[in-house]
């Protein structure tokens, strides 16, 4: 081999060595970047966990505030509409604009996709209509027998003494609609169960039932299997 050839060969080996050294350095740098990335992710994960905790604490605080409002502004009327009944009067709550607004916001919060809000006659109308406005969706009144002018679906349910019937227009819901039901009180669950049956008869789905007060001792939740029942105050 000529001196020139040997020199070129050695030069090529030197360049290869330099290239290999560069690759080693790049590998070290990449490893350091990976370690830095992992170190960066750990604080990120800790920060995300802290945010979740903060949101949970905030939600619990908001729920406590709403519960306190309802306890203060919903009054008991004894022996109305008949002896032995304690009527939950929501008119003081409705008369307090700030408290009413917070109540509506609480009823509207935390749901996945909602396409319609169904208000159950009668006081459910007062709550459901502003919830629908807040969510940007339509409102459907679920009415007592004979109160709707067009073709209707009907559902009859048992009361302690006798029966009652609720109705919706046949075109109130579209197949696949996700419907949020709203009422003031969940007691025995008969009206809510009948409303859910009407919604399903239209081909829609019941997303949730939201109420101001759930009277847990009456067991209404048991008549609503598979339905997400949410209350702002449980008694």
Backbone bond lengths (Angstrom), bond angles and torsions (degrees), N, CA, C in turn:
res aa  C-N    CA-C-N  psi(-1)  N-CA   C-N-CA  omega(-1)  CA-C   N-CA-C  phi
1 X - - - 1.471 - - 1.525 107.81 -
2 X 1.311 116.03 139.64 1.464 120.21 179.79 1.515 109.37 -73.94
3 X 1.323 115.56 161.39 1.450 120.35 177.61 1.503 111.12 -61.03
4 X 1.344 113.84 -37.50 1.463 117.55 178.99 1.510 110.83 -64.05
5 X 1.399 114.96 -41.30 1.470 118.48 -179.50 1.497 111.14 -65.42
6 X 1.380 116.33 -41.58 1.455 118.47 179.27 1.504 111.14 -64.27
7 X 1.321 115.37 -39.93 1.468 119.34 179.82 1.510 111.01 -62.23
8 X 1.371 114.68 -43.00 1.471 118.24 -179.69 1.522 110.94 -65.43
9 X 1.363 115.21 -37.03 1.461 118.91 -179.97 1.514 110.80 -65.54
10 X 1.358 114.76 -46.38 1.455 119.13 178.90 1.523 111.12 -62.22
11 X 1.358 116.04 -38.77 1.462 120.68 179.47 1.543 110.56 -63.28
12 X 1.371 112.69 -40.06 1.468 116.64 178.72 1.509 111.27 -65.66
13 X 1.389 115.53 -38.97 1.456 118.52 178.80 1.523 110.34 -65.46
14 X 1.346 116.08 -40.29 1.460 119.60 177.99 1.522 110.47 -60.43
15 X 1.360 115.55 -43.58 1.477 118.33 179.31 1.528 111.58 -63.65
16 X 1.354 114.22 -39.35 1.463 118.41 177.59 1.517 110.44 -62.86
17 X 1.384 114.50 -39.67 1.454 118.55 177.43 1.505 111.72 -63.54
18 X 1.320 116.07 -41.89 1.460 119.98 177.43 1.520 110.55 -62.29
19 X 1.350 115.08 -43.35 1.470 118.80 179.47 1.521 110.69 -62.58
20 X 1.378 114.71 -43.36 1.462 117.80 178.77 1.507 111.42 -62.50
21 X 1.318 117.40 -40.22 1.455 121.62 178.34 1.521 110.40 -63.12
22 X 1.355 114.84 -39.46 1.472 119.13 177.81 1.511 111.52 -62.95
23 X 1.357 115.37 -39.87 1.461 118.94 178.48 1.522 111.13 -65.12
24 X 1.371 115.13 -40.02 1.459 118.87 177.55 1.518 110.63 -61.24
25 X 1.344 115.18 -44.01 1.448 119.01 -179.77 1.538 110.99 -64.24
26 X 1.365 114.37 -40.14 1.468 118.92 178.29 1.517 110.38 -62.89
27 X 1.382 114.95 -38.76 1.463 118.38 178.15 1.511 111.76 -64.08
28 X 1.345 116.50 -42.77 1.453 120.29 177.27 1.516 111.05 -61.94
29 X 1.361 114.43 -44.91 1.466 118.45 179.78 1.521 110.66 -62.00
30 X 1.372 116.24 -41.53 1.460 119.24 179.25 1.508 111.66 -64.24
31 X 1.348 116.48 -39.66 1.470 121.01 178.15 1.527 110.61 -62.95
32 X 1.355 114.81 -41.56 1.461 118.90 179.05 1.531 110.53 -64.84
33 X 1.351 115.50 -38.97 1.464 118.91 177.98 1.520 111.01 -64.59
34 X 1.379 116.19 -40.09 1.460 119.47 177.48 1.520 110.95 -61.30
35 X 1.350 115.06 -44.20 1.460 118.73 178.73 1.524 110.90 -62.73
36 X 1.349 114.91 -41.18 1.467 118.86 178.48 1.524 110.28 -63.74
37 X 1.365 115.50 -39.29 1.464 118.77 178.71 1.500 112.19 -64.38
38 X 1.372 115.53 -42.41 1.463 119.31 178.10 1.520 111.07 -63.95
39 X 1.344 115.13 -40.02 1.464 118.67 177.93 1.515 110.79 -64.82
40 X 1.353 115.69 -36.03 1.463 119.41 178.89 1.509 112.33 -69.32
41 X 1.381 114.87 -35.29 1.464 118.34 -178.44 1.517 111.70 -68.33
42 X 1.334 116.68 -34.53 1.466 119.61 -178.75 1.519 112.21 -59.50
43 X 1.356 118.61 -48.61 1.465 118.24 175.04 1.526 112.72 -62.58
44 X 1.381 115.80 -34.86 1.466 118.80 178.49 1.522 110.48 -61.68
45 X 1.351 115.93 -45.42 1.464 119.96 -179.96 1.522 111.01 -64.08
46 X 1.330 115.19 -39.97 1.467 118.80 177.39 1.521 110.58 -63.83
47 X 1.342 115.45 -39.30 1.464 119.72 178.66 1.515 112.11 -65.69
48 X 1.357 116.42 -40.27 1.467 120.12 178.25 1.528 110.61 -64.35
49 X 1.339 116.42 -41.63 1.466 119.93 178.46 1.517 110.83 -62.49
50 X 1.321 115.46 -39.28 1.466 119.88 179.23 1.523 110.84 -66.16
51 X 1.348 116.08 -38.34 1.473 119.78 178.21 1.521 110.90 -64.70
52 X 1.350 116.58 -41.86 1.469 120.42 178.20 1.519 109.73 -60.72
53 X 1.333 116.65 -44.08 1.463 120.76 178.94 1.524 110.72 -62.75
54 X 1.349 116.26 -42.44 1.460 120.14 179.32 1.521 111.07 -61.43
55 X 1.347 116.21 -42.54 1.460 120.22 179.47 1.522 110.82 -65.07
56 X 1.342 116.53 -40.51 1.463 120.00 178.64 1.524 110.82 -64.22
57 X 1.341 116.01 -42.49 1.462 119.96 178.09 1.521 110.91 -63.57
58 X 1.344 115.91 -40.70 1.466 120.30 179.80 1.525 110.58 -64.91
59 X 1.352 116.11 -42.47 1.467 120.27 179.01 1.522 110.88 -62.66
60 X 1.353 116.10 -42.28 1.469 119.86 178.96 1.519 110.74 -64.19
61 X 1.334 116.12 -39.69 1.468 120.42 178.32 1.516 110.80 -64.69
62 X 1.346 116.44 -43.09 1.461 120.80 178.70 1.530 110.53 -62.41
63 X 1.340 116.32 -41.94 1.461 119.99 -179.79 1.523 110.39 -63.33
64 X 1.336 116.06 -42.47 1.467 119.63 178.24 1.526 110.92 -61.27
65 X 1.343 116.10 -40.34 1.469 120.20 -179.99 1.525 110.77 -64.20
66 X 1.342 116.40 -44.46 1.464 120.48 179.85 1.524 110.48 -64.98
67 X 1.337 117.11 -42.73 1.464 120.28 178.89 1.520 110.95 -59.63
68 X 1.332 115.57 -41.95 1.472 119.70 178.56 1.527 110.83 -63.54
69 X 1.340 116.79 -41.46 1.469 120.60 177.84 1.521 110.89 -59.55
70 X 1.332 115.98 -46.14 1.456 119.72 -177.33 1.527 111.46 -66.30
71 X 1.315 116.39 -41.03 1.468 119.01 178.16 1.533 111.01 -61.42
72 X 1.319 115.13 -35.46 1.463 119.71 -176.01 1.527 112.03 -80.47
73 X 1.344 117.19 -34.08 1.462 120.38 -168.96 1.532 114.58 -108.45
74 X 1.316 118.05 -4.42 1.469 120.32 172.73 1.522 107.62 -105.22
75 X 1.313 115.66 120.23 1.468 118.60 -174.24 1.523 111.34 -105.82
76 X 1.309 114.97 150.36 1.468 122.23 177.43 1.524 109.88 -88.15
77 X 1.324 114.82 131.53 1.466 120.71 173.58 1.527 106.97 -116.73
78 X 1.300 116.89 111.30 1.463 121.46 -174.72 1.532 111.51 -79.97
79 X 1.342 113.36 145.46 1.474 121.75 176.84 1.525 112.38 61.16
80 X 1.339 116.12 35.40 1.466 120.99 174.76 1.524 108.13 -133.55
81 X 1.327 119.20 132.83 1.468 128.20 4.90 1.526 114.03 -85.95
82 X 1.333 116.47 3.89 1.460 119.63 177.11 1.518 108.82 -150.13
83 X 1.329 118.26 160.65 1.466 121.23 -177.46 1.525 112.32 -54.84
84 X 1.325 115.85 138.10 1.453 121.55 178.15 1.514 115.15 90.95
85 X 1.336 116.88 -10.53 1.474 121.29 -179.44 1.522 109.38 -97.12
86 X 1.342 115.74 137.28 1.464 121.38 173.31 1.530 107.36 -106.27
87 X 1.327 116.32 109.70 1.460 122.62 -176.27 1.531 109.86 -86.02
88 X 1.337 116.59 133.12 1.456 122.19 177.60 1.527 108.72 -91.94
89 X 1.318 116.06 106.56 1.467 122.76 -175.60 1.526 109.64 -92.83
90 X 1.344 116.60 113.25 1.463 120.66 -177.01 1.528 113.24 -93.91
91 X 1.339 118.15 1.36 1.469 118.87 -175.98 1.527 113.57 -61.48
92 X 1.356 121.32 -34.32 1.467 118.67 175.61 1.533 112.15 -63.45
93 X 1.332 117.12 -35.19 1.464 120.85 176.70 1.525 110.59 -65.37
94 X 1.317 116.39 -44.09 1.470 120.40 -179.48 1.520 111.40 -64.36
95 X 1.318 116.66 -29.60 1.467 120.97 -177.19 1.526 113.03 -77.79
96 X 1.333 117.10 -13.52 1.462 121.81 179.95 1.532 107.68 -100.42
97 X 1.323 116.56 102.73 1.462 120.63 -172.68 1.517 114.00 -57.75
98 X 1.332 117.17 -45.80 1.461 120.25 -178.44 1.524 111.23 -65.19
99 X 1.333 116.85 -44.37 1.457 120.92 -179.49 1.530 110.93 -66.78
100 X 1.318 116.75 -39.92 1.459 120.93 178.53 1.527 109.83 -62.82
101 X 1.326 117.02 -43.19 1.464 120.73 179.27 1.522 112.03 -61.84
102 X 1.325 117.26 -42.62 1.462 121.07 178.30 1.529 110.97 -65.12
103 X 1.322 116.27 -36.39 1.464 120.59 179.25 1.525 110.97 -65.58
104 X 1.331 116.57 -44.37 1.465 120.81 178.97 1.524 110.05 -63.26
105 X 1.328 117.51 -42.94 1.465 121.26 179.02 1.526 110.93 -61.66
106 X 1.336 116.91 -38.58 1.461 120.79 179.57 1.531 111.36 -67.71
107 X 1.329 116.94 -39.33 1.469 120.42 177.98 1.527 111.57 -66.24
108 X 1.325 116.85 -31.44 1.469 121.46 -177.15 1.520 113.04 -84.89
109 X 1.328 117.96 -16.05 1.469 121.72 -170.79 1.527 112.94 -80.78
110 X 1.335 114.65 149.88 1.458 121.25 166.64 1.511 117.28 82.27
111 X 1.334 118.15 13.14 1.462 120.31 -179.57 1.526 110.88 -99.10
112 X 1.339 115.27 151.37 1.455 119.64 168.90 1.532 107.86 -76.27
113 X 1.323 116.77 -159.30 1.461 119.88 -175.94 1.532 112.05 -54.17
114 X 1.316 115.36 128.34 1.468 122.35 174.80 1.525 107.84 -124.70
115 X 1.342 116.15 131.68 1.465 120.80 -179.93 1.521 112.83 -105.11
116 X 1.331 117.01 -29.70 1.459 121.56 179.18 1.526 108.69 -145.06
117 X 1.323 115.13 152.56 1.463 121.09 172.33 1.520 107.75 -117.23
118 X 1.328 116.79 124.84 1.460 121.88 -179.60 1.525 109.12 -103.80
119 X 1.335 115.63 121.14 1.462 121.19 177.39 1.514 110.18 -100.35
120 X 1.333 115.83 131.19 1.465 121.61 -176.49 1.521 109.12 -93.00
121 X 1.331 116.05 127.22 1.471 121.55 -177.95 1.526 111.05 -57.24
122 X 1.312 119.57 137.23 1.461 122.50 2.50 1.528 111.88 -109.95
123 X 1.335 115.82 -39.64 1.460 117.50 -174.07 1.529 112.22 -70.23
124 X 1.318 116.67 -18.31 1.460 119.56 173.83 1.515 112.72 -60.74
125 X 1.354 116.31 -29.00 1.475 119.55 177.14 1.520 110.99 -60.18
126 X 1.343 115.53 -43.49 1.471 121.00 -174.75 1.520 110.54 -62.32
127 X 1.327 116.76 -33.44 1.462 121.52 -177.66 1.527 112.15 -89.58
128 X 1.322 116.73 -40.22 1.462 120.52 -172.57 1.527 112.94 -70.78
129 X 1.340 117.48 -37.85 1.468 119.44 -177.13 1.540 112.14 -61.34
130 X 1.344 119.69 -48.41 1.463 118.01 177.52 1.529 113.21 -69.19
131 X 1.332 118.37 -28.73 1.465 119.91 174.21 1.529 109.77 -62.86
132 X 1.344 116.56 -43.87 1.463 120.66 178.07 1.530 111.14 -60.49
133 X 1.318 116.59 -42.95 1.472 120.54 178.11 1.523 110.80 -61.39
134 X 1.313 116.60 -42.39 1.461 120.81 -179.02 1.527 110.85 -65.26
135 X 1.332 117.33 -36.47 1.459 121.43 179.43 1.528 112.80 -83.63
136 X 1.331 116.90 -11.10 1.461 120.39 -179.70 1.515 113.67 73.24
137 X 1.342 116.56 32.36 1.466 120.82 -179.54 1.533 109.18 -128.19
138 X 1.339 115.19 176.08 1.456 120.09 -177.66 1.517 113.27 -80.82
139 X 1.333 114.67 158.05 1.463 123.04 178.80 1.523 109.39 -112.41
140 X 1.339 116.35 135.89 1.464 122.08 178.77 1.525 108.73 -122.46
141 X 1.343 118.36 122.24 1.469 120.18 175.74 1.534 110.81 -82.47
142 X 1.323 115.89 129.46 1.464 121.60 173.24 1.521 105.76 -99.89
143 X 1.347 115.85 112.24 1.455 119.80 -166.50 1.519 112.84 -111.56
144 X 1.312 114.31 162.09 1.460 120.52 174.82 1.523 109.69 -71.46
145 X 1.316 115.41 165.88 1.457 122.41 -175.19 1.532 111.91 -54.60
146 X 1.341 115.81 130.47 1.454 121.77 172.85 1.519 115.74 82.71
147 X 1.336 119.08 9.00 1.465 121.20 -176.44 1.527 113.36 -98.47
148 X 1.328 118.21 -9.05 1.465 120.94 -178.90 1.522 109.82 -106.16
149 X 1.336 118.08 140.58 1.457 120.82 -172.25 1.524 115.28 -82.19
150 X 1.330 117.69 -26.36 1.462 119.91 -174.05 1.521 112.86 -98.18
151 X 1.348 116.22 -174.77 1.470 120.31 176.34 1.522 110.22 -59.80
152 X 1.332 115.88 138.22 1.458 119.80 -172.90 1.527 112.43 -132.13
153 X 1.344 114.16 157.88 1.461 122.02 161.40 1.527 106.87 -96.10
154 X 1.327 116.33 144.40 1.467 121.46 -179.35 1.517 110.56 -125.97
155 X 1.325 114.67 148.62 1.460 120.49 176.11 1.531 107.82 -140.84
156 X 1.326 115.86 123.30 1.463 121.85 -179.91 1.521 109.43 -103.93
157 X 1.318 116.09 139.64 1.456 120.46 -178.90 1.526 109.50 -137.19
158 X 1.313 114.53 163.00 1.454 121.45 -173.31 1.528 111.46 -87.61
159 X 1.311 116.50 134.22 1.455 123.39 170.50 1.525 109.05 -103.26
160 X 1.316 116.20 175.21 1.455 119.01 177.80 1.525 110.56 -59.34
161 X 1.351 114.41 -40.33 1.460 120.02 175.70 1.517 107.55 -129.31
162 X 1.337 117.12 102.21 1.456 120.81 178.13 1.521 112.67 97.00
163 X 1.343 114.96 -158.99 1.460 121.56 -177.63 1.530 109.65 -135.17
164 X 1.324 115.04 167.47 1.467 121.97 174.09 1.523 107.81 -142.16
165 X 1.314 116.16 159.76 1.462 121.62 -177.71 1.524 110.04 -133.03
166 X 1.321 115.96 136.98 1.473 121.53 173.42 1.521 108.44 -118.88
167 X 1.335 115.02 155.49 1.456 120.94 -176.07 1.525 111.46 -139.97
168 X 1.338 115.12 154.38 1.472 122.42 166.93 1.520 107.76 -136.16
169 X 1.312 116.71 156.52 1.460 120.32 172.50 1.525 109.54 -63.99
170 X 1.322 115.34 145.90 1.468 119.55 -176.33 1.523 112.36 -63.54
171 X 1.342 116.89 -23.95 1.469 119.94 -179.54 1.534 112.10 -103.03
172 X 1.329 116.99 19.27 1.469 120.68 -176.03 1.528 112.09 -66.73
173 X 1.322 116.38 -34.40 1.462 121.52 -177.74 1.524 109.60 -127.64
174 X 1.326 115.41 149.23 1.453 121.32 174.73 1.526 109.50 -99.59
175 X 1.351 116.72 148.90 1.467 118.44 176.95 1.535 110.86 -53.77
176 X 1.324 115.18 132.66 1.457 119.69 179.88 1.515 114.89 90.65
177 X 1.338 117.70 -9.85 1.474 119.77 175.78 1.533 109.65 -58.88
178 X 1.323 114.71 141.62 1.465 120.60 171.41 1.527 107.29 -101.46
179 X 1.324 115.68 121.05 1.458 121.15 -168.51 1.530 110.17 -114.84
180 X 1.321 114.63 130.05 1.462 121.84 172.69 1.523 108.27 -98.20
181 X 1.332 117.02 118.80 1.460 121.16 176.12 1.525 109.12 -89.41
182 X 1.335 116.08 140.38 1.460 121.51 -179.49 1.524 109.77 -131.40
183 X 1.338 116.18 134.02 1.464 121.69 172.69 1.523 107.83 -147.61
184 X 1.329 115.78 169.69 1.465 118.11 -179.38 1.520 112.15 -81.03
185 X 1.349 117.00 -42.32 1.464 121.10 -175.11 1.525 109.89 -133.91
186 X 1.333 116.20 136.81 1.463 121.43 167.66 1.520 107.18 -103.06
187 X 1.336 115.13 113.11 1.468 120.78 -179.11 1.530 108.55 -109.09
188 X 1.315 118.07 -100.47 1.469 120.40 -179.40 1.527 112.56 -81.10
189 X 1.335 117.20 -15.03 1.465 120.66 174.88 1.513 115.84 89.48
190 X 1.336 118.00 -0.11 1.459 119.91 -176.54 1.516 113.73 -63.76
191 X 1.326 117.13 -45.33 1.466 120.40 -178.67 1.518 111.14 -67.44
192 X 1.329 116.71 -40.96 1.465 120.09 179.27 1.525 111.03 -65.20
193 X 1.331 117.62 -40.50 1.460 120.90 178.96 1.527 110.97 -64.68
194 X 1.338 116.58 -40.30 1.462 120.61 178.10 1.532 110.73 -65.87
195 X 1.317 116.68 -39.31 1.470 120.83 178.03 1.524 110.81 -64.20
196 X 1.327 116.61 -42.38 1.465 120.48 178.09 1.529 110.52 -61.17
197 X 1.333 116.95 -39.41 1.466 120.59 178.43 1.523 111.29 -63.53
198 X 1.336 117.05 -39.73 1.464 120.72 177.92 1.528 111.39 -63.43
199 X 1.323 115.67 -43.93 1.468 120.31 -179.55 1.530 110.21 -60.30
200 X 1.318 116.06 -45.09 1.464 120.47 -178.55 1.522 111.36 -68.54
201 X 1.331 116.99 -31.83 1.464 119.88 178.42 1.529 110.86 -64.14
202 X 1.305 116.65 -27.65 1.466 121.46 177.30 1.530 111.96 -81.64
203 X 1.328 117.01 -2.25 1.460 120.52 -179.46 1.512 113.59 88.23
204 X 1.327 117.76 7.18 1.466 122.23 179.41 1.526 110.10 -94.91
205 X 1.326 115.16 171.52 1.460 121.79 -178.40 1.530 110.36 -115.11
206 X 1.313 116.13 142.60 1.465 121.39 175.36 1.523 108.22 -85.72
207 X 1.324 116.67 112.35 1.467 120.65 179.87 1.512 111.14 -79.36
208 X 1.337 116.62 -40.77 1.462 120.07 -174.44 1.523 109.50 -170.94
209 X 1.328 115.12 161.16 1.469 122.28 168.45 1.516 107.60 -118.90
210 X 1.335 116.08 124.19 1.455 121.04 176.76 1.517 110.32 -113.96
211 X 1.334 116.50 131.17 1.463 121.50 179.85 1.525 109.76 -134.73
212 X 1.328 115.14 155.79 1.458 119.09 172.66 1.521 110.49 -68.17
213 X 1.331 115.47 -51.31 1.465 121.25 -173.50 1.521 109.56 -128.64
214 X 1.328 115.58 134.74 1.460 121.08 170.80 1.531 108.05 -112.80
215 X 1.314 116.11 121.84 1.469 122.02 176.01 1.521 107.17 -88.92
216 X 1.337 115.72 85.63 1.450 121.23 -171.11 1.517 114.52 -59.80
217 X 1.321 117.16 -29.77 1.469 120.35 -177.14 1.528 112.63 -68.60
218 X 1.352 117.11 -13.18 1.464 120.46 178.81 1.531 112.59 -92.06
219 X 1.331 117.57 -8.52 1.466 121.01 171.34 1.507 116.16 71.52
220 X 1.330 118.72 24.59 1.461 120.74 -178.29 1.513 113.97 -61.72
221 X 1.307 117.16 -31.89 1.468 121.56 -178.50 1.535 111.48 -59.31
222 X 1.341 116.33 -31.97 1.466 120.74 -178.23 1.525 112.04 -65.27
223 X 1.327 117.59 -21.78 1.465 121.15 179.64 1.521 112.05 -87.87
224 X 1.334 116.87 3.90 1.456 121.41 -177.26 1.523 111.12 -125.59
225 X 1.323 118.29 56.05 1.469 120.19 -177.55 1.528 111.16 -62.46
226 X 1.321 115.48 137.94 1.461 120.21 177.62 1.511 115.06 80.41
227 X 1.339 117.17 -0.38 1.474 120.83 -179.90 1.523 109.62 -102.92
228 X 1.314 115.64 133.40 1.474 122.18 176.78 1.529 107.87 -75.47
229 X 1.324 115.91 106.07 1.471 121.44 -177.77 1.525 108.42 -100.03
230 X 1.349 116.42 125.20 1.460 121.81 -179.01 1.520 109.34 -125.13
231 X 1.305 115.58 129.47 1.460 119.93 176.05 1.518 110.11 -120.32
232 X 1.319 115.91 154.52 1.462 120.76 173.95 1.522 111.59 -92.52
233 X 1.339 115.81 -18.55 1.456 121.22 177.62 1.518 108.59 -152.21
234 X 1.326 116.89 127.52 1.467 121.59 178.87 1.522 109.26 -110.70
235 X 1.336 115.25 129.34 1.469 120.79 -179.62 1.526 110.23 -120.88
